[in-house]
Amino acid sequence: MIDQLISSVKPQIIAALGSQLGLSPQAADQFVGKALPMLQNFLTSGKVDPAALIAAVSGGGASGGIGSLLKGFDVGPLAAMVGGDASKAQAGVDAIAGPVLNQIKNAPNSQELIGQLLGGDGAGKGGGVGGLLGSLASGLLGGKK
């Protein structure tokens, strides 16, 4: 489900990377291809506060929310793709995370997607991290199911 969600916003992300970072569509696609697995590994590493993810999603993915959510994310491996500029790499990560978080916010099963992002079962129904996060996210996101 997460992959489908990302696929739906990938053209928007590639265009944003082109305009914000001056990347060609091919270079932007490569940046996204490298950044997404890194972001997913970061989110499932336990370094992200689940409440911060829920706040970023419920807040619509504003860049301030993304910045606090991704605190500690190492952009070093991505910086080489944008001329060694870490601030450009961070801007690229923010350009990816914003549309993805907005898509999650607007999805009818947003609490399940949050559970999946954090490595839970994503079911939003049972035990485990996914179930707990699903219940919490459901309350914070107005009971979307």
All heavy atoms as an XYZ file, in Angstrom:
968
protein
N       0.817     -1.198      0.000
C       0.000      0.000      0.000
C       0.864      1.266      0.000
O       0.578      2.221     -0.702
C      -0.932     -0.044      1.218
C      -1.900      1.087      1.258
S      -3.043      0.998     -0.115
C      -4.172      2.244      0.283
N       1.927      1.265      0.809
C       2.822      2.420      0.859
C       3.439      2.651     -0.523
O       3.545      3.791     -0.987
C       3.925      2.217      1.917
C       3.340      2.195      3.331
C       5.011      3.281      1.807
C       2.827      3.515      3.828
N       3.845      1.572     -1.184
C       4.456      1.704     -2.510
C       3.492      2.340     -3.503
O       3.890      3.179     -4.310
C       4.924      0.346     -3.036
C       6.089     -0.217     -2.231
O       6.821      0.578     -1.609
O       6.262     -1.443     -2.233
N       2.220      1.959     -3.455
C       1.214      2.545     -4.345
C       1.043      4.036     -4.045
O       0.941      4.855     -4.951
C      -0.128      1.833     -4.185
C      -0.126      0.414     -4.699
C      -1.417     -0.312     -4.337
O      -2.209      0.159     -3.510
N      -1.634     -1.471     -4.949
N       1.042      4.357     -2.773
C       0.888      5.743     -2.358
C       2.057      6.581     -2.870
O       1.861      7.664     -3.405
C       0.833      5.780     -0.831
C       0.616      7.127     -0.204
C      -0.463      6.999      0.855
C       1.902      7.593      0.423
N       3.263      6.066     -2.729
C       4.452      6.786     -3.195
C       4.430      6.919     -4.710
O       4.749      7.979     -5.259
C       5.727      6.102     -2.686
C       5.832      6.292     -1.171
C       6.964      6.653     -3.392
C       6.894      5.464     -0.505
N       4.034      5.864     -5.397
C       3.967      5.913     -6.864
C       3.031      7.012     -7.341
O       3.286      7.667     -8.346
C       3.492      4.576     -7.428
O       4.443      3.581     -7.190
N       1.965      7.240     -6.587
C       0.988      8.242     -7.014
C       1.525      9.667     -6.899
O       1.052     10.560     -7.590
C      -0.315      8.099     -6.221
O      -0.135      8.472     -4.878
N       2.501      9.903     -6.028
C       3.059     11.248     -5.875
C       4.461     11.389     -6.462
O       5.035     12.471     -6.430
C       3.071     11.718     -4.398
C       1.660     11.887     -3.874
C       3.892     10.810     -3.534
N       4.985     10.305     -7.025
C       6.356     10.351     -7.543
C       6.544     11.417     -8.627
O       7.546     12.146     -8.588
C       6.779      8.971     -8.048
C       8.262      8.876     -8.297
C       8.683      7.440     -8.589
C      10.177      7.361     -8.796
N      10.591      6.013     -9.150
N       5.633     11.574     -9.587
C       5.833     12.644    -10.574
C       5.911     14.039     -9.934
O       6.721     14.872    -10.335
C       4.609     12.533    -11.483
C       4.155     11.115    -11.343
C       4.469     10.751     -9.918
N       5.092     14.285     -8.925
C       5.115     15.553     -8.199
C       6.462     15.734     -7.491
O       7.039     16.824     -7.497
C       3.971     15.580     -7.185
C       3.966     16.782     -6.265
C       2.945     16.653     -5.139
O       2.120     15.756     -5.118
N       3.025     17.549     -4.177
N       6.970     14.668     -6.888
C       8.247     14.724     -6.174
C       9.385     14.993     -7.151
O      10.252     15.830     -6.890
C       8.489     13.417     -5.390
C       7.492     13.304     -4.230
C       9.927     13.341     -4.882
C       7.477     11.946     -3.551
N       9.379     14.311     -8.280
C      10.437     14.490     -9.273
C      10.432     15.924     -9.812
O      11.482     16.554     -9.953
C      10.327     13.437    -10.390
C      10.732     12.074     -9.816
C      11.186     13.796    -11.599
C      10.529     10.897    -10.732
N       9.240     16.461    -10.041
C       9.142     17.851    -10.500
C       9.663     18.813     -9.437
O      10.379     19.773     -9.750
C       7.695     18.183    -10.861
N       9.334     18.554     -8.178
C       9.805     19.420     -7.086
C      11.321     19.355     -6.959
O      11.975     20.387     -6.768
C       9.143     19.012     -5.769
N      11.888     18.163     -7.091
C      13.342     18.037     -7.017
C      14.006     18.765     -8.178
O      15.075     19.363     -8.008
C      13.763     16.566     -6.997
C      13.414     15.794     -5.723
C      13.722     14.310     -5.898
C      14.139     16.356     -4.521
N      13.376     18.730     -9.327
C      13.900     19.449    -10.485
C      13.900     20.950    -10.258
O      14.908     21.625    -10.494
N      12.779     21.474     -9.763
C      12.686     22.924     -9.592
C      13.473     23.422     -8.380
O      14.102     24.472     -8.445
C      11.227     23.364     -9.506
O      10.625     22.879     -8.333
N      13.459     22.671     -7.293
C      14.115     23.131     -6.071
C      15.626     22.890     -6.075
O      16.380     23.689     -5.528
C      13.506     22.450     -4.848
C      12.080     22.859     -4.576
C      11.463     22.079     -3.424
O      12.148     21.428     -2.646
N      10.146     22.149     -3.322
N      16.041     21.770     -6.667
C      17.454     21.402     -6.607
C      18.157     21.473     -7.958
O      19.354     21.250     -8.035
C      17.609     19.979     -6.040
C      16.976     19.706     -4.680
C      17.231     18.276     -4.254
C      17.484     20.680     -3.634
N      17.382     21.736     -9.022
C      17.975     21.811    -10.349
C      18.386     20.465    -10.915
O      19.290     20.383    -11.743
N      17.724     19.406    -10.468
C      18.047     18.066    -10.960
C      17.269     17.760    -12.231
O      16.111     18.158    -12.366
C      17.709     17.010     -9.904
C      18.472     17.065     -8.575
C      17.946     15.988     -7.629
C      19.962     16.898     -8.790
N      17.900     17.024    -13.124
C      17.188     16.530    -14.303
C      16.171     15.495    -13.836
O      16.306     14.937    -12.736
C      18.175     15.883    -15.273
O      18.666     14.664    -14.726
N      15.161     15.197    -14.645
C      14.199     14.163    -14.245
C      14.880     12.821    -13.923
O      14.494     12.154    -12.963
C      13.270     14.047    -15.449
C      13.311     15.412    -16.070
C      14.735     15.874    -15.879
N      15.894     12.460    -14.700
C      16.600     11.199    -14.447
C      17.351     11.254    -13.113
O      17.285     10.313    -12.322
C      17.568     10.894    -15.583
C      18.298      9.572    -15.404
C      19.270      9.283    -16.552
O      19.501     10.112    -17.414
N      19.831      8.093    -16.548
N      18.047     12.354    -12.847
C      18.775     12.497    -11.584
C      17.809     12.547    -10.403
O      18.082     11.971     -9.339
C      19.656     13.743    -11.617
N      16.675     13.215    -10.570
C      15.666     13.279     -9.511
C      15.109     11.890     -9.226
O      14.917     11.518     -8.063
C      14.547     14.238     -9.906
N      14.863     11.111    -10.271
C      14.364      9.753    -10.102
C      15.382      8.898     -9.346
O      15.010      8.111     -8.475
C      14.047      9.139    -11.468
C      13.311      7.818    -11.357
O      12.323      7.739    -10.597
O      13.736      6.851    -12.029
N      16.655      9.067     -9.651
C      17.703      8.323     -8.951
C      17.780      8.756     -7.486
O      17.963      7.918     -6.599
C      19.049      8.522     -9.639
C      19.129      7.835    -10.989
C      20.405      8.184    -11.759
O      21.124      9.118    -11.407
N      20.657      7.435    -12.814
N      17.627     10.051     -7.239
C      17.641     10.558     -5.867
C      16.491      9.936     -5.069
O      16.685      9.456     -3.951
C      17.531     12.085     -5.875
C      17.705     12.730     -4.526
C      18.947     13.152     -4.098
C      16.611     12.937     -3.695
C      19.111     13.756     -2.855
C      16.763     13.535     -2.456
C      18.013     13.945     -2.032
N      15.305      9.939     -5.669
C      14.137      9.349     -5.003
C      14.378      7.856     -4.757
O      14.091      7.351     -3.670
C      12.857      9.560     -5.841
C      11.684      8.760     -5.280
C      12.498     11.044     -5.898
N      14.918      7.169     -5.755
C      15.182      5.735     -5.623
C      16.145      5.408     -4.502
O      16.024      4.365     -3.853
N      17.090      6.294     -4.245
C      18.036      6.073     -3.148
C      17.462      6.542     -1.812
O      17.667      5.905     -0.781
C      19.354      6.787     -3.433
C      20.419      6.504     -2.404
C      21.790      6.950     -2.849
C      22.832      6.499     -1.834
N      24.178      6.624     -2.353
N      16.734      7.657     -1.831
C      16.235      8.246     -0.585
C      15.109      7.441      0.053
O      15.056      7.324      1.281
C      15.770      9.675     -0.836
N      14.202      6.900     -0.752
C      13.037      6.218     -0.169
C      13.414      5.036      0.725
O      12.904      4.936      1.845
C      12.064      5.789     -1.263
C      11.243      6.929     -1.860
C      10.394      6.435     -3.027
C      10.348      7.572     -0.806
N      14.299      4.132      0.282
C      14.671      3.040      1.201
C      15.380      3.554      2.458
O      15.186      3.013      3.545
C      15.605      2.157      0.373
C      15.397      2.543     -1.044
C      14.886      3.946     -1.035
N      16.175      4.612      2.301
C      16.838      5.187      3.470
C      15.816      5.752      4.447
O      15.938      5.566      5.665
C      17.810      6.295      3.028
C      19.033      5.796      2.304
S      20.068      7.161      1.673
C      20.529      7.993      3.190
N      14.799      6.450      3.919
C      13.750      7.004      4.776
C      12.971      5.896      5.475
O      12.685      5.989      6.665
C      12.800      7.881      3.963
C      13.318      9.264      3.615
C      12.459      9.913      2.530
C      13.365     10.149      4.858
N      12.642      4.856      4.730
C      11.882      3.765      5.339
C      12.702      3.075      6.427
O      12.179      2.774      7.500
C      11.422      2.757      4.290
C      10.509      1.707      4.899
C       9.544      1.113      3.907
O       9.631      1.360      2.727
N       8.631      0.326      4.404
N      13.995      2.856      6.168
C      14.853      2.259      7.195
C      14.934      3.156      8.424
O      14.918      2.668      9.556
C      16.260      1.987      6.641
C      16.282      0.821      5.684
O      15.414     -0.042      5.699
N      17.280      0.795      4.823
N      15.027      4.456      8.206
C      15.077      5.398      9.320
C      13.785      5.341     10.134
O      13.813      5.293     11.362
C      15.325      6.813      8.791
C      15.409      7.855      9.868
C      16.528      7.960     10.673
C      14.362      8.745     10.075
C      16.604      8.923     11.681
C      14.437      9.706     11.067
C      15.559      9.802     11.875
N      12.646      5.343      9.439
C      11.360      5.329     10.134
C      11.146      4.050     10.933
O      10.529      4.072     11.992
C      10.215      5.525      9.137
C      10.101      6.925      8.540
C       9.085      6.932      7.405
C       9.730      7.953      9.602
N      11.663      2.932     10.439
C      11.463      1.657     11.131
C      12.580      1.346     12.118
O      12.536      0.318     12.782
C      11.321      0.497     10.124
O      12.501      0.423      9.334
C      10.100      0.673      9.250
N      13.563      2.235     12.230
C      14.723      1.977     13.099
C      14.433      2.205     14.576
O      15.249      1.860     15.419
C      15.885      2.892     12.683
O      15.576      4.245     13.007
N      13.303      2.808     14.884
C      12.995      3.137     16.264
C      13.480      4.528     16.649
O      13.307      4.961     17.785
N      14.107      5.247     15.726
C      14.619      6.592     16.003
C      13.534      7.656     15.870
O      13.738      8.795     16.268
C      15.771      6.927     15.049
C      16.982      6.047     15.250
C      18.067      6.396     14.253
C      19.238      5.447     14.403
N      20.276      5.701     13.403
N      12.404      7.288     15.293
C      11.323      8.248     15.091
C      10.276      8.043     16.172
O       9.811      6.932     16.409
C      10.676      8.062     13.693
C       9.464      8.957     13.533
C      11.691      8.335     12.610
N       9.925      9.132     16.807
C       8.868      9.106     17.806
C       7.536      8.930     17.080
O       7.192      9.744     16.218
C       8.901     10.428     18.582
C       7.786     10.561     19.597
O       7.084      9.566     19.876
O       7.616     11.680     20.115
N       6.800      7.870     17.393
C       5.512      7.668     16.703
C       4.591      8.874     16.809
O       3.903      9.216     15.860
C       4.912      6.451     17.419
C       6.084      5.714     17.969
C       7.096      6.775     18.317
N       4.607      9.555     17.936
C       3.758     10.735     18.092
C       4.192     11.841     17.128
O       3.356     12.581     16.615
C       3.807     11.238     19.532
N       5.512     11.938     16.854
C       5.999     12.949     15.907
C       5.515     12.639     14.498
O       5.163     13.549     13.748
C       7.526     13.018     15.940
N       5.497     11.362     14.140
C       4.996     10.977     12.818
C       3.514     11.297     12.699
O       3.074     11.881     11.707
C       5.244      9.493     12.544
C       4.716      8.968     11.206
C       5.358      9.700     10.029
C       4.939      7.480     11.077
N       2.771     10.966     13.715
C       1.336     11.242     13.692
C       1.087     12.748     13.637
O       0.244     13.221     12.874
C       0.634     10.590     14.904
C       0.698      9.064     14.752
C      -0.808     11.071     15.034
C       0.336      8.300     16.004
N       1.867     13.518     14.398
C       1.717     14.978     14.373
C       2.059     15.537     13.000
O       1.375     16.427     12.498
C       2.591     15.617     15.441
N       3.123     15.006     12.373
C       3.510     15.485     11.043
C       2.424     15.170     10.027
O       2.106     15.991      9.171
C       4.839     14.859     10.615
N       1.826     13.991     10.145
C       0.754     13.613      9.218
C      -0.494     14.446      9.485
O      -1.079     15.007      8.567
C       0.430     12.096      9.314
C      -0.823     11.762      8.530
C       1.607     11.273      8.810
N      -0.883     14.561     10.729
C      -2.112     15.303     11.022
C      -1.950     16.790     10.761
O      -2.913     17.479     10.475
C      -2.579     15.058     12.456
O      -1.630     15.548     13.377
N      -0.685     17.272     10.787
C      -0.416     18.676     10.487
C      -0.256     18.930      9.010
O       0.058     20.035      8.604
N      -0.424     17.902      8.185
C      -0.362     18.079      6.751
C       1.039     18.043      6.187
O       1.256     18.333      5.023
N       2.020     17.674      7.008
C       3.366     17.543      6.476
C       4.062     18.866      6.241
O       4.873     18.992      5.348
N       3.762     19.878      7.046
C       4.462     21.157      6.919
C       5.940     20.940      7.159
O       6.336     20.069      7.912
C       3.893     22.151      7.928
N       6.773     21.732      6.516
C       8.211     21.492      6.565
C       8.762     21.526      7.981
O       9.698     20.812      8.291
C       8.959     22.479      5.674
O       8.709     23.795      6.100
N       8.197     22.330      8.881
C       8.650     22.312     10.266
C       8.422     20.962     10.902
O       9.260     20.462     11.630
N       7.272     20.367     10.622
C       6.973     19.043     11.145
C       7.892     17.988     10.576
O       8.327     17.085     11.273
N       8.221     18.122      9.300
C       9.120     17.164      8.666
C      10.513     17.277      9.266
O      11.157     16.288      9.562
C       9.171     17.375      7.137
C       7.823     17.037      6.526
C      10.278     16.534      6.508
C       7.682     17.461      5.081
N      10.964     18.517      9.470
C      12.291     18.730     10.033
C      12.449     18.068     11.387
O      13.452     17.404     11.655
N      11.456     18.216     12.245
C      11.541     17.594     13.562
C      11.373     16.083     13.466
O      11.990     15.335     14.220
C      10.509     18.199     14.514
O       9.201     17.950     14.061
N      10.569     15.644     12.543
C      10.352     14.208     12.364
C      11.633     13.512     11.908
O      11.950     12.422     12.357
C       9.245     13.979     11.329
C       8.935     12.532     10.955
C       8.360     11.791     12.149
C       7.958     12.491      9.800
N      12.368     14.157     11.010
C      13.553     13.535     10.420
C      14.846     13.937     11.121
O      15.928     13.720     10.582
C      13.629     13.869      8.934
C      12.467     13.345      8.092
C      12.606     13.782      6.645
C      12.360     11.833      8.197
N      14.748     14.500     12.321
C      15.941     14.866     13.071
C      16.793     13.618     13.277
O      16.310     12.590     13.733
C      15.541     15.471     14.418
C      16.699     16.024     15.182
C      16.231     16.693     16.454
C      17.423     17.246     17.187
N      17.018     17.953     18.387
N      18.044     13.715     12.898
C      18.944     12.578     13.026
C      19.078     11.751     11.763
O      19.878     10.822     11.710
N      18.294     12.079     10.731
C      18.404     11.363      9.451
C      19.698     11.793      8.770
O      19.958     12.975      8.601
C      17.200     11.672      8.563
C      17.231     10.981      7.219
C      16.937      9.626      7.129
C      17.571     11.668      6.077
C      16.970      8.984      5.898
C      17.607     11.033      4.842
C      17.308      9.683      4.757
N      20.528     10.826      8.384
C      21.829     11.099      7.771
C      21.672     11.294      6.269
O      21.419     10.343      5.534
C      22.788      9.943      8.053
C      24.167     10.142      7.448
O      24.510     11.287      7.071
O      24.914      9.148      7.369
N      21.839     12.536      5.818
C      21.718     12.840      4.392
C      23.042     12.666      3.656
O      23.100     12.866      2.437
C      21.167     14.266      4.139
C      19.764     14.408      4.684
C      22.090     15.319      4.699
N      24.088     12.287      4.380
C      25.414     12.141      3.773
C      25.439     11.339      2.485
O      25.983     11.807      1.473
N      24.862     10.134      2.472
C      24.882      9.341      1.236
C      24.134     10.004      0.072
O      24.439      9.747     -1.086
C      24.197      8.028      1.637
C      24.384      7.937      3.113
C      24.344      9.360      3.604
N      23.177     10.861      0.378
C      22.418     11.552     -0.670
C      23.123     12.822     -1.145
O      22.906     13.262     -2.272
C      21.014     11.910     -0.164
C      20.126     10.723      0.200
C      18.873     11.205      0.908
C      19.780      9.920     -1.027
N      23.952     13.398     -0.298
C      24.625     14.651     -0.635
C      25.490     14.500     -1.875
O      25.585     15.422     -2.689
C      25.450     15.149      0.546
N      26.110     13.338     -2.045
C      26.960     13.111     -3.223
C      26.165     13.236     -4.521
O      26.719     13.588     -5.561
C      27.615     11.733     -3.140
N      24.866     13.000     -4.449
C      24.020     13.061     -5.637
C      23.646     14.496     -6.002
O      23.111     14.740     -7.085
C      22.758     12.221     -5.432
C      23.053     10.750     -5.165
S      21.539      9.784     -4.921
C      21.051      9.565     -6.627
N      23.901     15.435     -5.079
C      23.569     16.841     -5.323
C      24.809     17.710     -5.100
O      24.749     18.764     -4.458
C      22.374     17.314     -4.458
C      21.074     16.698     -4.934
C      22.604     17.025     -2.982
N      25.920     17.253     -5.611
C      27.156     18.035     -5.567
C      27.807     18.126     -4.206
O      28.569     19.053     -3.948
N      27.516     17.197     -3.317
C      28.125     17.197     -1.995
C      27.516     18.174     -1.018
O      28.043     18.376      0.073
N      26.403     18.775     -1.371
C      25.763     19.798     -0.546
C      24.709     19.157      0.367
O      23.627     18.769     -0.077
C      25.119     20.847     -1.460
C      24.550     22.039     -0.711
O      24.290     21.938      0.505
O      24.345     23.074     -1.366
N      25.042     19.056      1.665
C      24.133     18.418      2.620
C      22.817     19.176      2.758
O      21.764     18.567      2.928
C      24.802     18.275      3.979
N      22.854     20.509      2.677
C      21.603     21.265      2.810
C      20.695     21.027      1.609
O      19.467     20.971      1.740
C      21.870     22.756      3.004
O      22.509     23.307      1.884
N      21.300     20.851      0.429
C      20.502     20.511     -0.756
C      19.901     19.113     -0.620
O      18.747     18.881     -0.974
C      21.400     20.547     -2.000
C      21.096     21.640     -2.967
C      22.047     21.573     -4.148
C      21.327     21.876     -5.418
N      22.216     21.983     -6.569
N      20.705     18.195     -0.089
C      20.208     16.830      0.117
C      19.050     16.835      1.110
O      18.045     16.145      0.905
C      21.329     15.913      0.598
N      19.156     17.638      2.185
C      18.079     17.730      3.159
C      16.829     18.319      2.527
O      15.716     17.867      2.780
C      18.502     18.566      4.368
C      17.454     18.585      5.478
C      17.195     17.211      6.064
O      18.131     16.544      6.517
N      15.952     16.766      6.049
N      17.003     19.345      1.673
C      15.854     19.930      0.970
C      15.190     18.885      0.078
O      13.961     18.846     -0.048
C      16.295     21.134      0.148
N      16.005     18.024     -0.528
C      15.463     16.945     -1.358
C      14.662     15.950     -0.538
O      13.591     15.502     -0.946
N      15.166     15.600      0.628
C      14.451     14.681      1.523
C      13.130     15.304      1.953
O      12.085     14.640      1.957
C      15.330     14.310      2.737
C      14.528     13.567      3.798
C      16.519     13.462      2.283
N      13.161     16.593      2.285
C      11.921     17.279      2.669
C      10.924     17.304      1.507
O       9.714     17.165      1.715
C      12.216     18.707      3.122
C      12.976     18.773      4.448
O      13.094     17.740      5.134
O      13.457     19.869      4.777
N      11.447     17.473      0.280
C      10.578     17.498     -0.908
C       9.926     16.143     -1.143
O       8.847     16.061     -1.735
C      11.378     17.922     -2.144
N      10.567     15.085     -0.695
C       9.992     13.741     -0.807
C       8.991     13.509      0.324
O       7.873     13.048      0.103
C      11.096     12.662     -0.775
C      11.967     12.763     -2.030
C      10.495     11.263     -0.636
C      13.244     11.936     -1.968
N       9.396     13.830      1.539
C       8.574     13.520      2.710
C       7.255     14.302      2.736
O       6.224     13.748      3.105
C       9.369     13.785      3.985
N       7.278     15.564      2.323
C       6.064     16.376      2.373
C       4.894     15.789      1.595
O       3.825     15.558      2.168
N       5.071     15.514      0.295
C       3.963     14.932     -0.470
C       3.540     13.550      0.029
O       2.357     13.218      0.019
C       4.515     14.847     -1.897
C       5.596     15.861     -1.953
C       6.179     15.913     -0.568
N       4.501     12.756      0.498
C       4.153     11.427      1.011
C       3.299     11.569      2.264
O       2.265     10.898      2.405
C       5.418     10.577      1.265
C       5.070      9.295      2.007
C       6.113     10.249     -0.050
N       3.702     12.459      3.176
C       2.911     12.665      4.393
C       1.523     13.213      4.075
O       0.539     12.824      4.708
C       3.644     13.596      5.354
C       4.899     13.024      6.001
C       5.587     14.079      6.860
C       4.598     11.791      6.825
N       1.431     14.095      3.091
C       0.114     14.610      2.696
C      -0.773     13.506      2.135
O      -1.977     13.473      2.406
C       0.260     15.750      1.687
C       0.655     17.051      2.348
O       0.295     17.312      3.485
N       1.408     17.862      1.643
N      -0.185     12.607      1.348
C      -0.959     11.486      0.815
C      -1.459     10.589      1.943
O      -2.596     10.133      1.918
C      -0.110     10.654     -0.160
C       0.056     11.276     -1.518
C      -1.264     11.293     -2.274
O      -1.939     12.306     -2.319
N      -1.626     10.186     -2.866
N      -0.592     10.346      2.932
C      -1.003      9.516      4.067
C      -2.140     10.200      4.816
O      -3.118      9.564      5.184
C       0.190      9.232      4.995
C       1.186      8.315      4.283
C      -0.265      8.617      6.309
C       2.506      8.155      4.993
N      -2.011     11.498      5.027
C      -3.055     12.241      5.741
C      -4.401     12.094      5.043
O      -5.435     11.943      5.697
C      -2.688     13.718      5.831
C      -3.762     14.550      6.483
C      -3.454     16.022      6.440
C      -4.605     16.794      7.066
N      -4.468     18.215      6.918
N      -4.397     12.148      3.726
C      -5.647     12.122      2.973
C      -6.157     10.725      2.656
O      -7.249     10.581      2.116
C      -5.478     12.929      1.682
C      -5.249     14.397      1.979
O      -5.833     14.946      2.909
N      -4.386     15.026      1.216
N      -5.380      9.713      2.988
C      -5.807      8.341      2.710
C      -6.893      7.919      3.701
O      -6.844      8.279      4.883
C      -4.611      7.389      2.819
N      -7.879      7.154      3.231
C      -8.939      6.712      4.141
C      -8.427      5.766      5.228
O      -9.044      5.634      6.268
C      -9.950      6.019      3.222
C      -9.237      5.783      1.952
C      -8.103      6.741      1.857
N      -7.289      5.136      4.997
C      -6.716      4.205      5.969
C      -5.397      4.742      6.521
O      -4.437      4.007      6.709
C      -6.512      2.838      5.327
C      -5.554      2.892      4.145
O      -5.361      3.938      3.522
N      -4.952      1.760      3.834
N      -5.375      6.038      6.832
C      -4.131      6.696      7.235
C      -3.493      6.060      8.463
O      -2.277      5.927      8.526
C      -4.359      8.184      7.460
O      -5.376      8.403      8.395
N      -4.292      5.644      9.436
C      -3.693      5.039     10.626
C      -2.991      3.726     10.305
O      -1.966      3.417     10.893
C      -4.721      4.878     11.758
C      -5.809      3.863     11.510
C      -7.038      4.457     10.835
O      -6.957      5.513     10.195
N      -8.157      3.798     10.938
N      -3.504      2.958      9.370
C      -2.841      1.719      8.959
C      -1.519      2.024      8.271
O      -0.519      1.341      8.482
C      -3.740      0.914      8.026
C      -4.976      0.365      8.709
C      -5.905     -0.335      7.728
O      -5.444     -0.789      6.672
O      -7.098     -0.431      8.043
N      -1.507      3.063      7.457
C      -0.280      3.441      6.749
C       0.800      3.904      7.718
O       1.977      3.596      7.541
C      -0.585      4.533      5.722
C      -1.499      4.099      4.574
C      -1.876      5.299      3.717
C      -0.839      3.028      3.732
N       0.401      4.625      8.761
C       1.367      5.047      9.776
C       1.978      3.821     10.441
O       3.189      3.743     10.634
C       0.708      5.976     10.817
C       0.344      7.309     10.163
C       1.633      6.199     12.015
C      -0.539      8.190     11.023
N       1.158      2.853     10.769
C       1.666      1.615     11.353
C       2.635      0.906     10.430
O       3.677      0.408     10.858
N       2.329      0.889      9.138
C       3.231      0.273      8.166
C       4.544      1.031      8.081
O       5.612      0.432      8.018
C       2.579      0.209      6.785
C       1.453     -0.797      6.688
C       0.754     -0.739      5.332
O       1.262     -0.151      4.386
N      -0.415     -1.347      5.251
N       4.477      2.350      8.068
C       5.693      3.156      7.990
C       6.623      2.880      9.163
O       7.836      2.878      9.016
C       5.364      4.649      7.966
C       5.006      5.252      6.633
C       4.619      6.711      6.815
C       6.152      5.145      5.649
N       6.048      2.686     10.331
C       6.857      2.464     11.519
C       7.192      0.998     11.729
O       7.757      0.642     12.757
C       6.150      3.039     12.750
C       6.081      4.561     12.764
C       5.205      5.051     13.893
C       7.465      5.165     12.870
N       6.856      0.165     10.763
C       7.241     -1.230     10.843
C       6.295     -2.103     11.638
O       6.634     -3.224     11.975
N       5.114     -1.582     11.953
C       4.130     -2.381     12.671
C       3.377     -3.273     11.701
O       3.692     -3.333     10.517
N       2.369     -3.957     12.217
C       1.598     -4.831     11.341
C       0.668     -4.042     10.433
O       0.182     -4.549      9.449
C       0.814     -5.881     12.137
C      -0.213     -5.292     13.097
O      -0.565     -4.098     12.958
O      -0.652     -6.025     13.988
N       0.436     -2.789     10.777
C      -0.362     -1.918      9.930
C      -1.832     -2.243      9.926
O      -2.606     -1.587      9.257
N      -2.218     -3.234     10.672
C      -3.612     -3.638     10.630
C      -4.518     -2.635     11.331
O      -5.659     -2.476     10.961
C      -3.790     -5.016     11.275
N      -3.966     -1.994     12.343
C      -4.769     -1.009     13.059
C      -5.898     -1.629     13.860
O      -6.761     -0.952     14.337
N      -5.891     -2.937     14.002
C      -6.994     -3.615     14.674
C      -6.527     -4.387     15.895
O      -7.211     -4.451     16.882
C      -7.666     -4.611     13.722
C      -8.277     -3.981     12.509
C      -8.791     -5.060     11.589
C      -9.238     -4.474     10.274
N      -9.468     -5.464      9.269
N      -5.383     -5.032     15.770
C      -4.961     -5.950     16.811
C      -3.895     -5.378     17.696
O      -3.755     -4.181     17.858
N      -3.112     -6.295     18.262
C      -2.024     -5.899     19.131
C      -0.830     -5.441     18.333
O      -0.891     -5.233     17.133
N       0.267     -5.300     19.025
C       1.501     -4.904     18.366
C       1.550     -3.416     18.101
O       0.626     -2.664     18.373
N       2.684     -3.011     17.568
C       2.914     -1.590     17.300
C       1.886     -1.046     16.316
O       1.339      0.035     16.514
C       4.351     -1.387     16.762
C       4.564      0.058     16.350
C       5.363     -1.798     17.804
N       1.613     -1.796     15.250
C       0.661     -1.316     14.251
C      -0.718     -1.102     14.836
O      -1.380     -0.106     14.547
N      -1.172     -2.016     15.678
C      -2.481     -1.886     16.295
C      -2.548     -0.706     17.244
O      -3.500      0.071     17.238
N      -1.493     -0.552     18.054
C      -1.435      0.566     18.978
C      -1.414      1.888     18.230
O      -2.165      2.813     18.541
C      -0.187      0.437     19.865
C       0.090      1.576     20.828
C      -1.041      1.690     21.845
C       1.412      1.355     21.534
N      -0.563      1.969     17.219
C      -0.475      3.197     16.442
C      -1.766      3.461     15.685
O      -2.185      4.604     15.550
C       0.688      3.136     15.450
C       2.062      3.215     16.081
C       3.127      2.944     15.030
C       2.276      4.558     16.726
N      -2.380      2.391     15.190
C      -3.647      2.562     14.485
C      -4.701      3.182     15.375
O      -5.414      4.104     14.976
N      -4.778      2.702     16.617
C      -5.750      3.263     17.544
C      -5.442      4.713     17.873
O      -6.334      5.567     17.877
C      -5.757      2.446     18.845
O      -6.133      1.123     18.569
N      -4.169      4.996     18.135
C      -3.762      6.353     18.461
C      -3.995      7.285     17.267
O      -4.566      8.363     17.419
C      -2.283      6.361     18.863
C      -1.672      7.713     19.213
C      -2.418      8.345     20.384
C      -0.209      7.533     19.560
N      -3.563      6.859     16.091
C      -3.711      7.694     14.893
C      -5.175      7.926     14.572
O      -5.558      9.013     14.142
C      -2.999      7.055     13.710
N      -5.988      6.914     14.774
C      -7.419      7.054     14.478
C      -8.019      8.181     15.314
O      -8.783      8.996     14.797
C      -8.144      5.746     14.759
O      -9.508      5.880     14.515
N      -7.653      8.236     16.564
C      -8.162      9.302     17.422
C      -7.653     10.664     17.005
O      -8.407     11.636     16.955
N      -6.388     10.744     16.678
C      -5.797     12.032     16.307
C      -6.231     12.502     14.923
O      -6.234     13.699     14.652
C      -4.274     11.956     16.373
C      -3.693     11.838     17.780
C      -2.195     11.619     17.708
C      -4.000     13.077     18.582
N      -6.539     11.582     14.052
C      -6.913     11.939     12.692
C      -8.419     11.935     12.485
O      -8.893     11.839     11.376
C      -6.244     10.979     11.688
C      -4.713     11.025     11.682
C      -4.154      9.923     10.816
C      -4.220     12.381     11.197
N      -9.145     12.010     13.538
C     -10.598     12.154     13.425
C     -11.314     10.861     13.124
O     -12.390     10.874     12.543
N     -10.743      9.722     13.500
C     -11.422      8.449     13.343
C     -11.494      7.925     11.916
O     -12.349      7.125     11.607
N     -10.594      8.380     11.027
C     -10.592      7.851      9.644
C     -10.346      6.359      9.673
O      -9.541      5.877     10.435
C      -9.474      8.500      8.823
C      -9.732      9.898      8.422
C      -8.597     10.331      7.510
C      -8.699     11.772      7.156
N      -7.591     12.202      6.313
N     -11.036      5.654      8.838
C     -10.831      4.206      8.750
C     -10.662      3.821      7.312
O     -11.178      4.399      6.437
C     -12.010      3.462      9.338
C     -12.190      3.837     10.775
C     -12.481      2.651     11.603
C     -12.678      3.111     13.013
N     -12.275      2.519     14.068
